[in-house]
Amino acid sequence: MKQFYFLTFILLFSFNNLFAQNNRKIERNDIGWYNYFGTFKLNEKYSIHSEYQIRRDNFITDKQQSLLRLGVNYQLNPKVQFRLGYAWIETYAYGETPINGMGKDFTEHRTFQMITLTDKISKIDISHRFMLEQRWVGRYSNISLSKEDEFPLLNRFRYMIRVQIPLKGDKIENKTPYVAAYNELFIGFGKNVNENIFDQNRIGLLFGYRFNNTLRIEAGYLNQTLQLGREVNNQNVYQNNNGFIVNTNFSFDLSKKNK
């Protein structure tokens, strides 16, 4: 476990150095993310993951991004879970400098591989999530086009550490409030990586409540620091997006019905 904390320190230190560049332009947006997560347990080893995220600019009024993700989980043991899946994303032309250089909306298709490691220290639940993504990001070869005609492959690595603590009792069980915090770093790599080897970083501070075995809701503060993949006027462009996030988590045990 000490190795994980050392890795976290190195990643965050690298992020701070990258963000400390002088030739940068920082833009700010007010965001609101509204998320559904659903897990359907098939048996002791396998489950289906589903999620849909509605991400908004100006908190709620303007579109930022829409994300649908599906996956298959394999529970190796109580502390190790693997996931393989696919994601479909629509990114919109929000903010002062849109992510697409032509100011257009664009579609992205992803496949991903993920491993989550969990541990517990006293009352504190700790998880480490490692993810590899293969991203086919739509782009336009000509500004007159109304639909993307190219989908180059981009690769990205993600690492997230999350901690959560019950506000009563020694563990998070039914009818338990809790607080959680997480940090996730995104790194681009491969031959098609652009300016944004550092892709983005996310920080979340949440208050949650587990109602029962099926439903858990959490909400709180979200910071997203994102670097565009191109320079504008010889400057690297960063978005410093701040707002709130709401997560609704469902868990359905279909294995009991099968029995």
C-alpha positions as CSV (number, residue, x, y, z in Angstrom):
1,M,0.0,0.0,0.0
2,K,2.9,2.4,0.6
3,Q,3.8,2.1,-3.1
4,F,0.4,3.4,-4.0
5,Y,0.8,6.5,-1.9
6,F,4.3,7.1,-3.4
7,L,2.8,6.8,-6.9
8,T,0.0,9.2,-6.0
9,F,2.6,11.8,-4.7
10,I,4.6,11.5,-8.0
11,L,1.6,11.9,-10.2
12,L,0.3,14.9,-8.3
13,F,3.8,16.5,-8.2
14,S,4.0,16.0,-12.0
15,F,0.6,17.6,-12.5
16,N,1.6,20.7,-10.5
17,N,4.8,21.1,-12.5
18,L,2.8,20.9,-15.8
19,F,0.2,23.4,-14.7
20,A,3.0,25.9,-13.6
21,Q,4.0,26.6,-17.1
22,N,4.4,30.3,-18.0
23,N,3.0,30.1,-21.6
24,R,-0.5,29.3,-20.6
25,K,-3.9,30.8,-20.9
26,I,-6.5,29.9,-18.2
27,E,-10.2,30.0,-18.9
28,R,-12.9,29.4,-16.3
29,N,-16.3,27.7,-16.6
30,D,-19.1,27.0,-14.2
31,I,-20.1,23.3,-14.5
32,G,-22.7,20.9,-13.2
33,W,-22.4,17.2,-13.7
34,Y,-25.5,14.9,-13.1
35,N,-24.6,11.2,-13.2
36,Y,-26.3,7.8,-13.0
37,F,-24.4,4.6,-12.2
38,G,-26.0,1.2,-12.2
39,T,-24.5,-2.2,-11.3
40,F,-26.3,-5.4,-12.1
41,K,-24.8,-8.4,-10.2
42,L,-25.1,-11.7,-12.2
43,N,-23.2,-14.0,-9.7
44,E,-20.3,-13.8,-7.3
45,K,-17.7,-13.0,-10.0
46,Y,-19.5,-11.2,-12.8
47,S,-21.7,-8.0,-13.0
48,I,-22.7,-5.5,-15.6
49,H,-21.8,-1.8,-15.2
50,S,-23.9,1.0,-16.7
51,E,-23.6,4.8,-16.5
52,Y,-24.9,7.9,-18.1
53,Q,-23.5,11.4,-17.3
54,I,-25.1,14.7,-18.3
55,R,-22.4,17.4,-18.0
56,R,-23.5,21.1,-18.3
57,D,-21.8,24.5,-18.6
58,N,-23.1,27.5,-16.7
59,F,-24.1,24.9,-14.1
60,I,-27.2,23.7,-16.0
61,T,-28.2,25.9,-18.9
62,D,-25.6,25.0,-21.6
63,K,-24.3,21.6,-22.9
64,Q,-20.8,20.6,-22.0
65,Q,-20.7,16.8,-22.6
66,S,-22.9,13.7,-22.7
67,L,-21.4,10.3,-21.8
68,L,-22.7,6.8,-22.0
69,R,-20.5,3.9,-20.6
70,L,-21.1,0.2,-20.4
71,G,-18.8,-2.5,-19.0
72,V,-18.4,-6.0,-17.7
73,N,-16.9,-6.5,-14.2
74,Y,-15.0,-9.5,-13.0
75,Q,-14.5,-9.6,-9.2
76,L,-11.2,-11.4,-8.7
77,N,-11.5,-11.2,-4.9
78,P,-13.1,-8.7,-2.4
79,K,-10.3,-6.2,-3.0
80,V,-9.6,-6.5,-6.8
81,Q,-12.1,-5.8,-9.6
82,F,-11.4,-5.8,-13.4
83,R,-13.6,-4.1,-16.0
84,L,-13.7,-4.0,-19.8
85,G,-16.1,-1.7,-21.7
86,Y,-17.1,0.8,-24.3
87,A,-18.1,4.5,-24.0
88,W,-19.9,6.9,-26.4
89,I,-19.3,10.6,-25.8
90,E,-20.7,13.8,-27.3
91,T,-18.6,16.9,-26.6
92,Y,-20.2,20.3,-27.3
93,A,-18.7,23.7,-28.3
94,Y,-18.9,25.3,-24.8
95,G,-16.7,28.0,-23.2
96,E,-14.6,30.8,-24.6
97,T,-12.3,28.4,-26.6
98,P,-14.1,25.2,-27.7
99,I,-12.1,22.0,-27.5
100,N,-12.6,21.4,-31.3
101,G,-10.5,23.9,-33.2
102,M,-13.3,24.6,-35.6
103,G,-15.8,25.3,-32.9
104,K,-17.9,22.3,-33.6
105,D,-19.5,19.5,-31.6
106,F,-17.8,16.1,-32.0
107,T,-18.4,12.4,-31.2
108,E,-15.9,10.1,-29.5
109,H,-15.9,6.3,-29.2
110,R,-13.8,4.6,-26.5
111,T,-12.8,1.1,-25.4
112,F,-11.3,0.8,-22.0
113,Q,-9.7,-1.6,-19.5
114,M,-9.8,-0.9,-15.8
115,I,-8.6,-2.3,-12.5
116,T,-9.8,-1.1,-9.1
117,L,-8.0,-2.0,-5.9
118,T,-9.7,-1.4,-2.5
119,D,-8.5,-1.4,1.0
120,K,-9.6,-0.3,4.5
121,I,-7.6,1.5,7.2
122,S,-9.6,1.7,10.4
123,K,-12.9,3.5,9.3
124,I,-11.4,4.8,6.0
125,D,-12.2,3.1,2.7
126,I,-9.5,3.6,0.1
127,S,-9.7,2.8,-3.6
128,H,-7.1,3.0,-6.4
129,R,-8.5,3.0,-10.0
130,F,-6.2,2.5,-13.0
131,M,-7.7,2.8,-16.5
132,L,-6.4,2.6,-20.1
133,E,-8.5,4.2,-22.8
134,Q,-8.4,3.8,-26.6
135,R,-10.2,6.9,-27.9
136,W,-11.4,7.5,-31.5
137,V,-12.1,11.2,-31.4
138,G,-14.0,12.7,-34.3
139,R,-12.6,15.6,-36.2
140,Y,-13.3,17.6,-39.3
141,S,-10.9,17.9,-42.2
142,N,-12.8,20.9,-43.6
143,I,-14.8,23.6,-41.8
144,S,-17.6,23.2,-44.3
145,L,-18.4,19.7,-43.1
146,S,-21.4,19.0,-40.9
147,K,-20.2,15.6,-39.8
148,E,-16.8,14.3,-38.7
149,D,-14.9,12.5,-41.4
150,E,-11.8,11.4,-39.4
151,F,-11.5,9.4,-36.2
152,P,-7.8,9.3,-35.2
153,L,-6.8,7.0,-32.3
154,L,-5.7,8.7,-29.0
155,N,-4.5,6.8,-26.0
156,R,-4.9,7.9,-22.4
157,F,-4.0,6.6,-18.9
158,R,-6.0,7.5,-15.8
159,Y,-5.3,7.1,-12.1
160,M,-7.8,7.9,-9.4
161,I,-7.5,7.7,-5.6
162,R,-10.6,8.0,-3.5
163,V,-11.2,7.9,0.2
164,Q,-14.5,7.8,2.1
165,I,-15.4,7.9,5.8
166,P,-18.7,7.1,7.5
167,L,-20.1,9.9,9.7
168,K,-21.5,7.3,12.1
169,G,-20.4,3.8,13.0
170,D,-17.3,2.1,11.7
171,K,-18.4,1.3,8.1
172,I,-20.7,2.5,5.4
173,E,-23.9,0.4,5.6
174,N,-27.6,1.0,5.2
175,K,-28.8,4.4,6.5
176,T,-25.3,5.7,6.8
177,P,-24.1,9.3,5.9
178,Y,-20.5,9.6,4.7
179,V,-18.0,12.0,3.2
180,A,-15.7,11.2,0.3
181,A,-12.8,12.9,-1.6
182,Y,-11.0,11.9,-4.8
183,N,-8.4,13.0,-7.2
184,E,-8.0,11.7,-10.7
185,L,-5.1,12.4,-13.2
186,F,-5.4,11.9,-17.0
187,I,-2.2,11.4,-19.1
188,G,-2.3,11.2,-22.9
189,F,0.3,9.1,-24.8
190,G,1.0,7.5,-28.2
191,K,1.8,8.8,-31.7
192,N,-1.3,11.0,-32.0
193,V,-0.9,12.8,-28.6
194,N,-0.9,16.6,-29.1
195,E,-0.1,19.4,-26.7
196,N,-1.9,17.7,-23.9
197,I,0.3,14.9,-22.6
198,F,-1.2,16.2,-19.3
199,D,-4.9,15.9,-20.4
200,Q,-6.7,16.8,-17.2
201,N,-7.1,16.5,-13.5
202,R,-10.3,16.2,-11.4
203,I,-10.9,16.8,-7.7
204,G,-14.1,16.0,-5.9
205,L,-15.3,16.6,-2.3
206,L,-18.6,14.8,-1.6
207,F,-21.3,14.2,1.0
208,G,-23.1,10.9,0.5
209,Y,-25.9,8.8,2.0
210,R,-26.4,5.1,1.6
211,F,-30.2,4.5,1.9
212,N,-30.1,0.7,1.5
213,N,-28.4,-2.1,-0.5
214,T,-29.9,-0.7,-3.8
215,L,-29.6,3.1,-3.6
216,R,-26.7,5.5,-2.7
217,I,-26.6,9.2,-3.5
218,E,-23.7,11.7,-3.2
219,A,-23.2,15.3,-4.1
220,G,-20.6,18.0,-3.7
221,Y,-17.9,20.2,-5.2
222,L,-16.0,19.4,-8.4
223,N,-12.9,20.9,-9.9
224,Q,-11.8,20.0,-13.4
225,T,-8.5,21.3,-14.8
226,L,-8.3,20.5,-18.5
227,Q,-5.7,21.2,-21.2
228,L,-6.7,21.6,-24.8
229,G,-4.8,19.5,-27.4
230,R,-3.6,22.6,-29.4
231,E,-2.0,26.0,-28.8
232,V,-3.9,29.2,-29.4
233,N,-1.8,32.2,-30.2
234,N,1.3,30.2,-29.1
235,Q,-0.2,29.6,-25.7
236,N,-1.3,26.3,-24.0
237,V,-5.0,26.7,-23.1
238,Y,-6.3,25.4,-19.8
239,Q,-9.8,25.3,-18.5
240,N,-10.2,25.7,-14.8
241,N,-13.8,24.5,-14.3
242,N,-15.5,24.6,-11.0
243,G,-19.0,23.6,-9.9
244,F,-20.9,20.7,-8.4
245,I,-21.5,17.0,-9.1
246,V,-24.5,14.7,-8.2
247,N,-24.1,11.0,-8.4
248,T,-27.0,8.5,-8.1
249,N,-25.8,4.9,-7.6
250,F,-28.0,1.9,-8.0
251,S,-27.0,-1.7,-7.3
252,F,-29.2,-4.7,-8.3
253,D,-28.4,-8.2,-7.2
254,L,-29.8,-10.4,-10.0
255,S,-28.1,-13.5,-8.7
256,K,-30.7,-13.8,-5.9
257,K,-33.5,-13.7,-8.5
258,N,-31.8,-16.4,-10.5
259,K,-31.6,-18.6,-7.4
